[in-house]
Amino acid sequence: MGRNMGILGKLLTSFLLVSSVPVVLLGIVANKNMQDTGLLAVQRAEEMGGRNLRAAEQIGRTAISDSVRALDLKSTEAIELRTVELAQRIADFLYERDKDLLLLSILDPDPVTYLAAFRLSEREVILPGSPPTLSESNLDGQVVSGNPENQTSWRHRPAHGFKTASRPLYKEMTFVDLWGQERIKIKDGKISEDLVVVSQKAHTYCKAEDYFGQLDRLQRGEIYVSRVIGAYVKGWLQKTPEGLKVTPESAYAGKENPEGKRFEGIIRWATPVFDRQGHKIGYLTLALDHAHVMEFTDHVIPTEAGFADMPDAAAGNYAFAWDDQDQCISHARQFFICGYDPDTGEETPGWVSDETYAEYLKSGLTLAEFTRQLPSFREFTQKKRGASEQAQTGSIPLDCRVLDTAPQCQGWHEGTEDGGSGSFLIYWSGLYKLTTYATIPYYTGKFGQSRRGFGYVTIGANVDEFHKAANVTKAKIEDDILEQSKDIEGTTARTRELIEKSSSNNRNLMTAITLVSIMAVIMASVAISMGITRPLRRLTEVAGAMSRGELHQLVETKSRDEIGQLTRSFNEMAVVVAEVDKMKSEFVTIASHELRTPIQAMLLGVSGILEGYSGKVDEEAREDLLLARDGIERLTRLVQNLLDLSRIEAGKMEFDLGRFSPVEIIDRAIEEVSDLAEVHHHTILKEISGEIPQIVVDRDRIIQILINLLSNSIKYTPDAGQILIRAESEGNDVILTVADNGYGIPPWAQTEVFKKFFQADRIMSQRVGGCGLGLTISKGIVEEHGGSIHCESPIPEEWFPDLVLGGERKGTIFMVRLAIDNATTRQSIKPGGDN
């Protein structure tokens, strides 16, 4: 298809070739095949029967596979739902603590009242290792309905009879004054006399709380909620022939180590308290015993049993929880819960891989400092192994952000970013495991800053546990396949007869259908091609206009098909682009105008002090003031540059045009930069080739361009360099050239340098100053004059024999081309504008 053919021609040709030719060929081939079909029908009938039988068997196998997947999906959905319900229960429990806090905060601070509230705030917890208290009949699940009509598929699950005990909800309840001094404390079920200053971190729980500094921002009814704070409890995993085992000296690990030391943590709530006159008098805090949060996950198992008195991580079926920062806050193995060193208040660093630990050893940082600066979820894979050095010390808390041996951490994090839930399969420790996740939808205080809320709950389950129902279905389907094979044999005979009868009729129909199809395809091809290309051509025209800066464009459309949707989306985009461009320009203009007055005031003030209007200034102060004045002057130039850029982009740059001598413009520009050139010991050479005619320009703006180019040459040329500025005429143009023997510009950057904020060498740019707007503004001014600007680097030595080139001095040349007598600019000359 020719390169110059339009999309209409291409579509029409393609439709005709793709549709008509196959239809013609199909008609010819079909007629021939129909003739042969009758003769081959009998021979093929037996073969068809065999194929159908094999197909039935394949369908059976597929059905078995589909049934297994369907049942697995149902089991997965059930565990997902349980995970969501568990996360919701935790969120509801946390919201109840909000209510406790706000209710107590409206009461006058009183130790007796607080003590009564403390003693009333209790909750049942399951005692690990306690046998159920149910009768033997209930344990066997023998309860049945007395009504026969209810006994079909009767299922009964007895109540769990684990022993429980009441445990206070809170470890402490305090009233703190506005200076951080505890005035009332309820602890261990009594009024405590041990009142401390909580504004000092060393006096807080595990020396790790910094909540007091955040309380003064709270308004009436607002709540502060902390993360989980608790002392880290160490643990060790030992390799044995049966697998990993928890050592006895480790922290509590459910059935793996029921006698181990438990993680003791708190979550602190706080809210301001006001007196009857509405004055803030202090803060009420409640320190929730974190054991009540762990109670939600410690007894859940994703198997038929449903619940257990204690978790068993070795079995692979258990629930655990993570906070909003992806740190473990509840786990069957409590040495995996993140915590703090109670002696220093420092957080125990998370477990990392051997590879990452080797990086830490080379870093010169502490492990805590190193893990804090690690990128989250960097190169997570099961191919890595946990750092053995950390495992030997027993400090192996799970921080999902740096636990790069566990890719499922990244999956949980990504799945809960939008506050959602879900699951996935992962091959872990030699078998496939289903892992589910669900956001804990608690959004009080800082937890409202993320859709992830308080954190998330995860449940791990061995896949084999929920394959049982699928295996039963498999046996039933195999029996059905045997019956289906008998039906296929009868169907084969009937099919043979049908082929013979239909063969003759189909040949006649095929000929007629072929002719009609060809005509229909031709007509449809023309209609479809026109319908597609007409709006696309219009879209192309408008897009081209927008690319030229004509942003206020709309394309009319009435259709509701994909092209219509595309057109409406394009219109919406065009409106947004135009509005954003307008807002951006207005913001830069307003901000720049608003900055000019205070900046000018600062400059006048500093200059006045330097001139001695406020008295004698010593040398040390003078140096500081000179630095300040230089910074203010740079800021002034930046503001002016932003204003110029905004006017250029908005097409509102005004020019005071007149006829001026290029030589005078060059002299003025050299005069402006002479001091800067002298500082760097540069030599500026001026070359004027013959008589240079006057040009119609805004003199100050052209001087501004040359100052920008000369300043860049001065800054990016090694000291004692040479800079050449030349003027020459060529036809109806004047060419102004600035060349230097500086560092040069890489080829890839020579078109990029005119873009906003571009800096080819950021380190050099930071050293010499500048924000990357000068060349952009220069290009805009030149183009508004109907001219052009471009650069070349390195400079061939024969171009400018006077410039010393070589080594690091590669040289750069900028050429500005302006019309001597441009019709557009000539019409804009104001009276008296000639020079």
C-alpha positions in Angstrom: 0.0 0.0 0.0 1.5 3.3 -1.0 3.0 5.6 1.6 1.1 8.6 0.2 -2.3 6.9 0.3 -4.7 8.4 2.9 -6.3 6.4 5.7 -9.6 6.3 3.7 -7.9 4.6 0.8 -6.0 2.2 3.0 -9.1 1.2 5.0 -11.2 0.8 1.9 -8.6 -1.3 0.1 -7.9 -3.4 3.2 -11.6 -4.1 3.7 -12.1 -5.2 0.1 -9.0 -7.3 0.1 -9.6 -8.9 3.5 -13.4 -9.5 3.0 -14.2 -9.9 -0.7 -11.3 -12.1 -1.8 -11.8 -14.7 0.9 -15.6 -14.7 0.2 -14.9 -15.5 -3.5 -12.4 -18.1 -2.7 -14.7 -19.6 0.0 -17.5 -19.9 -2.5 -15.3 -21.8 -5.0 -13.7 -24.0 -2.5 -16.9 -24.7 -0.6 -18.7 -25.9 -3.8 -15.9 -28.3 -4.5 -15.9 -29.5 -0.9 -19.6 -30.0 -0.9 -19.3 -32.4 -3.8 -16.7 -34.4 -2.0 -18.4 -34.4 1.4 -21.2 -36.8 0.4 -18.7 -39.4 -0.9 -16.5 -39.1 2.2 -19.4 -39.0 4.7 -19.6 -42.7 5.3 -15.9 -43.2 5.6 -15.5 -40.3 8.0 -18.5 -41.3 10.2 -16.6 -44.0 12.0 -13.6 -41.8 12.4 -15.8 -39.0 13.8 -17.3 -41.4 16.4 -13.8 -42.2 17.6 -12.8 -38.5 17.7 -16.1 -37.6 19.6 -15.4 -40.3 22.1 -11.9 -38.9 22.7 -13.3 -35.4 22.8 -15.8 -36.6 25.5 -13.0 -37.9 27.5 -11.1 -34.6 27.1 -14.2 -32.7 28.0 -14.4 -34.8 31.1 -10.9 -34.1 32.1 -11.5 -30.4 31.5 -14.7 -30.5 33.5 -12.8 -32.1 36.4 -10.1 -29.5 36.2 -12.8 -26.7 36.0 -14.6 -28.2 38.9 -11.5 -28.3 41.0 -10.8 -24.6 40.1 -14.4 -23.6 40.9 -14.4 -25.3 44.3 -11.0 -23.9 45.0 -12.4 -20.5 44.1 -15.3 -20.9 46.5 -12.9 -21.9 49.2 -10.6 -19.0 48.4 -13.6 -16.6 48.5 -14.6 -18.0 51.9 -11.2 -17.4 53.3 -11.1 -13.9 51.7 -14.4 -13.1 53.3 -13.2 -14.3 56.6 -10.1 -12.1 56.3 -12.3 -9.1 55.5 -14.6 -9.9 58.4 -11.6 -10.2 60.8 -10.2 -6.9 59.6 -13.6 -5.2 60.1 -13.9 -6.7 63.6 -10.5 -5.2 64.5 -11.6 -1.8 63.1 -14.9 -1.9 65.0 -12.9 -2.7 68.2 -10.6 0.2 67.6 -13.5 2.6 67.0 -15.0 1.5 70.3 -11.8 2.7 72.0 -12.5 6.1 70.3 -15.9 6.2 72.0 -14.4 5.3 75.4 -11.9 8.1 75.1 -14.4 10.8 74.0 -16.9 9.7 76.7 -14.3 10.0 79.5 -12.9 13.3 78.1 -16.2 15.1 78.8 -16.1 14.2 82.5 -14.1 16.3 85.0 -10.7 14.8 85.5 -11.0 12.7 88.7 -9.0 9.7 89.8 -12.0 7.9 91.3 -14.0 8.3 88.1 -11.1 7.1 86.0 -10.5 4.1 88.3 -14.1 3.1 88.0 -13.9 3.3 84.2 -10.7 1.4 84.2 -12.2 -1.5 86.2 -15.3 -1.6 84.0 -13.2 -1.9 80.8 -12.4 -5.6 80.6 -12.6 -8.2 77.8 -12.5 -12.0 77.7 -9.4 -13.6 76.3 -8.9 -17.3 75.5 -6.4 -19.1 77.8 -3.9 -21.1 75.7 -3.7 -24.8 76.3 -7.2 -24.9 77.8 -9.3 -27.9 76.7 -12.9 -27.2 75.5 -15.6 -27.5 78.2 -18.2 -29.0 75.9 -19.8 -32.4 76.4 -18.5 -35.5 74.5 -21.7 -35.5 72.3 -21.2 -32.0 71.3 -17.6 -32.5 70.6 -18.5 -35.3 68.2 -20.9 -33.0 66.4 -23.9 -35.4 67.0 -26.6 -32.7 67.4 -29.4 -33.4 64.9 -32.8 -31.9 64.1 -35.8 -33.6 65.6 -37.8 -32.8 62.4 -37.0 -35.2 59.5 -37.7 -32.4 57.0 -34.7 -30.5 58.3 -32.2 -33.5 58.1 -31.3 -33.2 54.4 -27.6 -32.1 54.2 -27.8 -31.2 57.9 -24.6 -29.6 59.2 -23.9 -28.6 62.7 -20.8 -27.0 64.3 -20.7 -27.1 68.1 -19.8 -23.9 70.0 -16.1 -23.5 70.9 -15.7 -24.1 74.6 -12.3 -22.7 75.3 -11.7 -21.4 78.8 -11.4 -17.6 79.0 -10.4 -15.0 81.5 -11.2 -11.3 81.9 -8.4 -9.0 81.1 -8.3 -5.2 81.5 -8.6 -3.4 78.2 -6.1 -0.8 79.2 -2.6 -1.0 80.7 -3.0 2.6 81.9 -5.3 5.6 81.9 -3.8 9.0 82.5 -4.7 12.7 82.6 -1.7 14.9 81.5 -1.6 18.7 82.0 -0.6 21.1 79.2 3.1 20.9 80.1 3.3 17.1 79.9 3.1 16.3 83.7 0.9 13.4 84.6 -1.7 14.5 87.1 -3.8 11.3 87.3 -2.7 7.8 86.5 -4.6 4.5 86.7 -2.4 1.5 86.4 -2.7 -2.2 87.4 -6.3 -1.5 88.6 -5.4 1.2 91.1 -4.5 4.9 91.4 -0.8 5.2 90.8 1.5 7.7 92.6 4.2 7.2 90.0 3.5 10.4 88.0 6.0 11.3 85.4 6.6 14.0 82.8 5.6 12.4 79.5 7.0 15.3 77.4 10.3 13.6 78.0 10.5 10.4 75.9 12.6 8.6 78.5 9.5 8.6 80.8 7.2 7.0 78.3 6.4 3.3 77.5 9.6 1.6 76.3 11.1 5.1 76.1 9.7 5.1 72.6 6.6 7.3 72.7 6.7 10.9 71.3 3.0 11.5 71.4 2.9 14.6 73.7 4.6 16.8 71.1 1.7 16.1 68.8 -1.2 16.8 71.2 -1.2 20.6 71.2 -2.6 20.6 67.6 -5.7 18.6 68.7 -9.0 20.4 68.8 -12.1 19.5 70.8 -13.2 16.0 69.8 -10.0 15.2 67.8 -8.1 12.1 68.6 -4.5 11.0 68.5 -3.8 7.3 68.0 -0.3 5.8 68.2 1.2 2.9 66.4 1.9 -0.3 68.4 4.6 0.3 71.0 6.2 -2.5 72.8 9.5 -4.1 73.8 10.9 -6.4 71.2 11.1 -10.1 72.3 13.9 -12.1 70.7 13.6 -15.5 69.1 15.6 -18.2 67.4 14.8 -20.7 64.6 16.8 -23.9 64.4 17.1 -26.2 61.4 16.2 -29.8 62.1 15.5 -32.9 59.9 11.7 -32.2 60.4 12.1 -28.5 59.4 12.5 -25.2 61.3 11.9 -25.3 65.0 11.6 -22.6 67.6 14.1 -22.8 70.4 12.8 -22.9 74.0 14.5 -19.6 75.0 12.6 -17.8 72.2 9.5 -15.6 72.6 6.0 -17.1 72.7 5.2 -18.9 69.5 1.9 -20.7 70.1 2.1 -24.4 69.9 5.7 -24.2 68.9 6.8 -22.5 72.1 3.9 -22.0 74.5 6.1 -21.1 77.5 8.0 -18.3 75.8 8.0 -14.7 76.9 5.1 -12.8 75.3 5.2 -9.5 73.5 3.8 -6.7 75.7 2.6 -3.7 73.8 0.2 -0.7 73.8 -1.7 1.5 71.5 -2.2 4.9 73.0 -5.2 7.1 72.4 -5.3 10.8 73.5 -7.7 13.7 73.2 -7.8 17.2 74.8 -9.9 17.9 77.9 -11.7 21.2 78.4 -13.1 22.8 81.6 -16.6 24.1 81.9 -15.6 27.5 80.5 -14.2 25.9 77.3 -10.5 26.2 78.2 -8.2 23.4 77.4 -6.8 22.1 80.7 -4.9 18.9 79.6 -5.2 15.6 77.8 -6.8 12.2 78.5 -4.8 9.2 77.3 -5.8 5.5 77.2 -3.1 2.9 76.7 -4.8 -0.1 75.1 -3.3 -3.5 76.0 -2.2 -4.8 72.6 -2.9 -8.3 73.6 -6.6 -7.6 72.8 -5.7 -6.8 69.2 -3.6 -10.0 68.9 -6.5 -11.9 70.4 -8.4 -11.4 67.1 -5.8 -13.2 65.0 -4.2 -15.6 67.4 -7.1 -18.1 67.4 -8.2 -18.0 63.7 -7.2 -20.9 61.4 -8.4 -21.3 57.8 -9.4 -24.9 58.1 -12.6 -26.8 58.9 -11.9 -26.4 62.6 -12.1 -22.6 62.3 -10.6 -21.7 65.7 -7.8 -22.9 68.0 -6.8 -22.1 71.5 -3.3 -21.1 70.3 -1.8 -20.6 66.8 0.5 -23.0 65.1 2.8 -21.3 62.5 4.5 -24.6 61.7 1.3 -25.9 60.2 1.1 -23.0 57.8 -2.5 -22.1 58.6 -2.8 -19.0 60.7 -3.7 -15.3 60.7 -1.4 -12.3 61.4 -1.5 -8.5 61.1 0.5 -5.6 59.9 0.3 -1.8 60.6 0.0 1.0 58.1 3.8 1.1 57.7 3.9 -2.7 56.7 5.4 -3.7 60.1 4.3 -6.9 61.8 2.0 -6.2 64.8 0.5 -9.7 65.4 2.0 -13.1 64.6 1.9 -16.7 65.8 5.7 -16.3 66.4 5.8 -13.2 68.5 9.6 -12.7 67.9 8.5 -11.6 64.4 6.5 -8.6 65.9 8.3 -5.3 65.5 9.3 -3.6 68.7 11.7 -1.4 70.6 14.7 -1.7 72.9 13.3 -0.6 76.3 16.7 0.6 77.4 17.3 3.0 74.6 13.9 3.5 73.0 15.3 2.6 69.6 13.3 0.5 67.1 14.8 -3.0 66.4 15.7 -3.1 62.7 13.8 -5.5 60.5 15.2 -8.8 59.2 16.9 -8.5 55.8 18.5 -10.9 53.3 22.2 -11.9 53.4 22.8 -9.8 50.3 21.3 -6.7 51.9 23.1 -7.3 55.2 26.4 -7.5 53.2 25.6 -4.0 51.9 24.9 -2.8 55.4 28.4 -4.0 56.6 30.0 -1.9 53.9 27.9 1.2 54.5 29.5 2.4 57.8 26.0 3.0 59.2 24.2 1.3 62.1 21.7 -1.3 61.0 18.8 0.9 62.0 20.2 3.8 60.0 20.8 1.6 57.0 17.4 0.0 56.9 15.7 3.4 57.3 17.4 4.7 54.1 16.7 1.5 52.1 14.1 1.8 49.3 10.9 -0.1 50.1 10.3 -3.4 48.3 13.6 -3.4 46.5 14.2 -6.6 44.5 12.1 -9.0 46.6 12.5 -12.7 45.8 12.4 -16.1 47.5 15.8 -16.8 46.0 17.4 -14.7 48.8 18.0 -16.0 52.3 17.5 -14.2 55.6 20.6 -12.7 57.1 22.2 -15.4 59.3 23.9 -12.8 61.5 20.6 -11.3 62.5 19.1 -14.8 63.0 22.0 -15.7 65.4 21.3 -12.6 67.5 17.6 -13.4 67.8 16.6 -10.0 66.5 14.4 -10.8 63.4 11.3 -8.7 63.4 9.4 -8.6 60.2 9.3 -5.2 58.4 7.6 -5.9 55.1 9.3 -2.8 53.5 12.8 -4.4 53.8 12.0 -8.1 54.1 13.4 -8.8 50.7 13.2 -12.6 51.1 9.4 -12.5 51.1 7.8 -11.3 47.8 4.3 -11.8 49.3 5.0 -8.7 51.4 5.0 -6.6 48.2 1.8 -8.2 47.1 0.0 -7.4 50.4 1.3 -3.8 50.3 0.1 -3.3 46.7 -3.2 -5.0 47.3 -4.1 -2.7 50.3 -3.0 0.6 48.8 -6.6 1.3 47.7 -8.1 0.0 51.0 -9.1 -3.3 49.3 -8.7 -7.0 49.9 -7.9 -10.1 47.9 -5.6 -13.1 47.7 -3.0 -14.9 45.6 -1.1 -18.2 45.5 2.6 -18.3 46.3 5.0 -21.3 46.2 6.5 -21.0 49.7 8.6 -23.5 51.7 8.1 -26.3 49.2 4.4 -26.1 48.7 1.7 -23.8 47.3 0.1 -21.5 49.9 -2.9 -19.3 49.6 -2.4 -15.9 51.2 -5.3 -13.5 51.7 -5.2 -9.8 52.7 -7.7 -7.2 53.9 -7.4 -3.6 54.9 -8.3 -2.8 58.5 -10.7 0.1 57.8 -9.9 2.2 60.9 -9.2 5.8 59.9 -9.0 7.8 63.1 -6.1 10.3 63.5 -3.1 9.8 61.3 -4.5 6.5 60.1 -7.0 8.5 58.0 -4.1 9.8 55.8 -4.0 6.5 53.8 -6.6 4.2 52.3 -4.7 1.4 54.1 -6.1 2.7 57.4 -4.7 1.1 60.6 -3.0 -1.6 58.5 -4.1 -5.0 57.2 -4.8 -8.6 58.2 -3.4 -11.6 56.3 -4.2 -15.3 56.5 -2.0 -18.1 55.2 -3.5 -21.5 54.2 -2.1 -24.6 52.7 -3.7 -25.3 49.3 -4.3 -29.0 50.1 -6.6 -28.1 53.0 -9.3 -27.0 50.6 -8.8 -29.5 47.8 -10.9 -32.2 49.5 -14.3 -31.2 48.1 -12.8 -30.9 44.6 -11.5 -34.5 44.7 -15.0 -35.9 45.6 -16.4 -34.1 42.6 -13.7 -35.5 40.4 -14.8 -39.1 41.0 -18.5 -38.3 40.2 -17.5 -36.7 36.9 -15.5 -39.7 35.8 -18.6 -41.9 36.2 -20.6 -39.5 34.0 -18.0 -39.7 31.2 -18.6 -43.5 30.8 -22.3 -42.8 30.2 -21.6 -40.0 27.7 -19.4 -42.3 25.6 -22.5 -44.5 24.8 -24.5 -41.6 23.7 -21.7 -40.4 21.3 -21.9 -43.7 19.3 -25.6 -43.2 18.5 -25.0 -39.5 17.7 -22.3 -40.5 15.1 -24.7 -42.6 13.0 -27.3 -39.8 12.9 -24.6 -37.3 11.9 -23.7 -39.4 8.9 -27.2 -39.3 7.5 -27.5 -35.5 8.1 -24.3 -34.8 6.1 -25.6 -36.7 3.1 -28.9 -34.9 3.1 -27.5 -31.4 3.6 -24.6 -31.6 1.1 -26.7 -30.9 -2.0 -28.7 -28.0 -0.4 -25.6 -26.3 0.9 -23.9 -26.2 -2.5 -26.8 -24.2 -4.0 -27.0 -21.9 -1.0 -23.3 -21.2 -0.9 -23.3 -19.8 -4.5 -26.1 -17.4 -3.7 -24.6 -16.3 -0.4 -21.2 -15.7 -2.0 -22.6 -13.2 -4.5 -24.7 -11.4 -2.0 -21.8 -11.2 0.5 -19.5 -9.7 -2.1 -22.0 -6.8 -2.7 -22.6 -6.3 1.0 -18.9 -6.2 1.8 -18.2 -3.6 -0.8 -21.0 -1.4 0.4 -20.2 -1.9 4.1 -16.5 -1.2 3.4 -17.2 2.2 1.8 -19.6 3.2 4.6 -17.4 2.1 7.4 -14.3 3.6 5.9 -16.0 7.0 5.5 -17.4 6.9 9.0 -14.1 6.2 10.6 -11.8 8.5 8.6 -14.0 11.7 8.6 -13.9 12.3 12.4 -10.3 11.1 12.5 -9.2 13.7 9.9 -10.9 16.4 12.0 -9.2 15.2 15.1 -5.8 15.2 13.3 -6.4 18.8 12.2 -7.3 20.0 15.7 -4.4 18.1 17.3 -2.1 19.9 14.9 -3.5 23.2 15.8 -3.0 22.5 19.5 0.6 21.4 18.9 1.1 24.9 17.5 -0.2 26.5 20.7 -3.8 27.1 19.6 -5.2 25.4 22.7 -8.8 26.5 22.5 -10.1 23.8 20.2 -13.2 21.6 20.1 -14.3 18.9 17.7 -18.0 18.6 17.0 -19.4 15.1 17.4 -22.8 13.4 17.5 -21.9 9.7 17.4 -21.8 7.5 20.4 -19.4 4.9 19.1 -15.7 4.6 20.0 -14.8 7.4 17.6 -17.4 9.6 19.3 -16.1 8.6 22.7 -12.6 9.4 21.5 -13.7 12.8 20.3 -15.5 13.7 23.5 -12.5 12.6 25.5 -10.3 14.7 23.2 -12.6 17.7 23.8 -12.4 17.2 27.6 -8.7 16.9 27.4 -8.5 20.1 25.2 -10.6 22.0 27.7 -8.4 20.8 30.6 -5.2 21.5 28.8 -6.3 25.1 27.9 -7.5 25.7 31.5 -4.3 24.3 33.1 -2.2 26.4 30.7 -4.2 29.5 31.6 -3.9 28.7 35.3 -0.2 28.1 35.1 0.4 31.4 33.3 -1.8 33.3 35.7 -0.1 31.8 38.7 3.4 32.5 37.5 2.5 36.1 36.6 0.7 36.8 39.9 3.4 35.1 42.0 6.1 37.0 40.2 4.4 40.3 40.5 3.7 39.7 44.2 7.4 38.8 44.8 8.8 41.9 43.1 7.8 44.5 45.7 9.1 42.7 48.8 12.3 41.7 46.9 12.9 45.3 45.8 12.3 46.5 49.4 14.9 44.0 50.7 17.4 45.1 48.1 16.9 48.7 48.9 17.2 48.0 52.6 20.4 45.9 52.3 21.9 48.5 49.9 21.1 51.3 52.3 22.8 49.5 55.2 25.9 48.9 52.9 25.9 52.7 52.0 26.1 53.5 55.7 22.6 55.0 56.2 22.1 52.9 59.3 25.6 53.6 60.7 29.0 52.2 60.2 29.1 48.5 59.2 32.1 46.3 60.2 33.8 44.2 57.6 32.3 40.8 58.8 28.8 42.2 58.6 29.5 43.9 55.2 30.6 40.5 53.8 27.3 38.9 55.0 25.3 41.9 53.6 27.1 41.6 50.2 26.2 37.9 50.1 22.6 38.8 50.9 22.5 41.4 48.2 23.8 39.0 45.7 21.1 36.5 46.6 18.4 39.1 46.4 19.7 40.2 43.0 19.6 36.6 41.7 16.1 36.2 43.0 15.1 39.5 41.2 16.5 38.1 38.0 14.6 34.8 38.6 11.3 36.7 39.1 11.9 38.8 36.0 12.7 35.6 34.0 9.5 33.9 35.2 7.5 37.0 34.2 9.1 37.1 30.8 8.5 33.3 30.3 4.9 33.7 31.3 4.3 36.6 28.9 6.0 34.7 26.0 3.9 31.5 26.6 0.7 33.6 26.9 1.6 35.6 23.8 1.4 38.8 25.8 5.0 40.0 25.5 5.0 43.7 24.4 7.8 45.1 22.4 9.0 48.7 22.0 10.2 48.4 18.4 12.4 50.8 16.5 15.4 50.9 14.1 18.6 50.3 15.9 22.3 49.7 15.1 23.4 46.1 15.9 26.9 47.5 16.8 25.4 49.8 19.5 23.4 46.8 20.8 26.6 44.7 21.0 28.5 47.5 22.8 25.8 47.9 25.4 25.7 44.1 26.0 29.5 43.9 26.4 29.4 46.8 28.8 26.8 45.0 31.0 28.9 41.8 31.4 32.4 43.4 31.5 32.6 43.2 35.3 31.6 39.5 35.3 34.2 38.8 32.5 36.9 40.5 34.5 36.2 38.4 37.5 36.9 35.3 35.4 39.8 36.9 33.5 38.1 36.4 30.2 38.8 38.4 27.1 35.8 39.5 25.0 36.6 40.1 21.3 34.3 42.1 19.0 34.2 41.5 15.3 32.1 43.7 12.9 32.1 42.5 9.3 31.6 45.5 7.0 28.7 47.9 7.2 25.8 46.4 9.3 22.4 47.9 8.5 20.0 48.9 11.2 17.4 46.4 12.2 13.7 46.7 13.4 13.8 45.3 17.0 13.1 46.0 20.6 16.6 47.1 21.5 16.4 46.3 25.2 15.1 42.7 24.5 17.9 42.1 22.0 20.5 43.4 24.5 18.9 41.0 27.0 19.4 38.1 24.6 23.1 39.0 24.1 23.7 39.4 27.8 22.2 35.9 28.4 24.5 34.4 25.7 27.6 36.3 26.9 26.8 35.4 30.6 26.6 31.7 29.7 29.9 31.8 27.9 31.5 33.5 30.8 30.2 31.0 33.4 30.8 27.9 31.4 34.3 28.8 30.1 37.4 28.0 32.2 39.1 31.1 33.6 41.3 33.1 31.3 39.1 32.1 28.3 38.2 33.9 25.1 34.7 35.0 24.1 34.0 36.4 20.6 30.9 38.4 19.6 30.4 39.0 15.9 27.9 40.9 13.7 27.5 40.3 10.0 24.8 40.8 7.3 23.7 38.0 5.0 21.1 38.9 2.4 18.1 40.4 4.2 19.3 39.2 7.6 21.7 40.2 10.3 23.5 37.4 12.1 24.7 38.0 15.7 27.2 35.3 16.8 28.6 34.6 20.3 31.4 32.0 20.4 33.7 30.9 23.3 36.4 28.3 23.9 34.6 26.9 26.9 33.6 23.3 27.9 31.1 22.9 25.0 27.7 21.3 24.9 27.1 17.6 24.3 25.4 16.9 20.9 22.3 15.4 22.5 21.8 18.6 24.5 22.1 21.1 21.7 18.4 21.1 21.0 17.4 20.6 24.6 19.2 23.7 26.0 16.3 25.9 24.8 13.7 24.0 26.9 12.5 25.3 30.2 14.7 24.6 33.2 17.1 22.4 31.2 20.6 22.1 32.5 23.0 19.7 30.7 25.4 19.6 33.6 23.5 20.1 36.9 26.6 20.1 39.1 28.2 22.8 37.0 24.9 24.7 36.9 24.6 24.7 40.6 28.1 25.9 41.0 27.8 28.9 38.6 24.1 29.6 39.3 21.1 29.9 37.0 17.8 28.1 36.7 17.7 27.1 33.0 15.3 29.9 31.8 17.7 32.3 30.0 17.9 30.4 26.7 14.2 29.6 26.7 13.4 33.3 27.1 16.0 34.3 24.5 14.5 31.8 22.0 11.0 33.2 22.6 12.1 36.8 22.1 13.9 35.9 18.9 11.0 34.0 17.5 8.6 36.9 18.4 10.9 39.1 16.2 10.5 36.6 13.3 14.0 35.3 13.8 15.8 32.1 14.8 18.5 31.0 17.2 20.6 27.8 17.3 23.8 26.5 18.8 26.7 24.2 17.6 29.4 22.5 19.6 32.3 21.7 19.4 33.6 24.5 17.2 35.8 23.5 14.2 39.1 25.3 14.8 39.1 26.8 11.3 35.9 28.8 12.0 37.4 31.1 14.5 41.3 31.2 14.3 41.5 33.7 17.2 39.9 31.2 19.6 42.3 28.9 21.4 40.7 25.4 21.3 41.7 21.9 22.5 41.6 19.7 25.5 38.7 20.6 27.7 38.1 23.8 25.6 35.8 22.4 23.0 33.9 25.7 22.4 30.3 26.6 21.8 28.7 29.0 19.2 25.2 30.6 19.4 23.9 32.3 16.3 20.9 34.7 16.3 19.4 35.5 12.9 17.2 38.6 12.7 15.5 40.2 9.6 16.8 43.6 8.6 13.3 44.8 7.5 10.6 42.4 8.7 7.0 43.4 7.6 5.4 42.4 10.8 7.8 44.2 13.1 7.9 47.3 10.8 4.1 47.8 11.2 4.6 47.8 15.0 7.1 50.7 15.1 6.0 53.4 17.4 6.4 57.1 16.4 9.8 58.3 17.4 11.1 54.8 17.8 13.9 55.1 15.3 17.4 55.4 16.6 
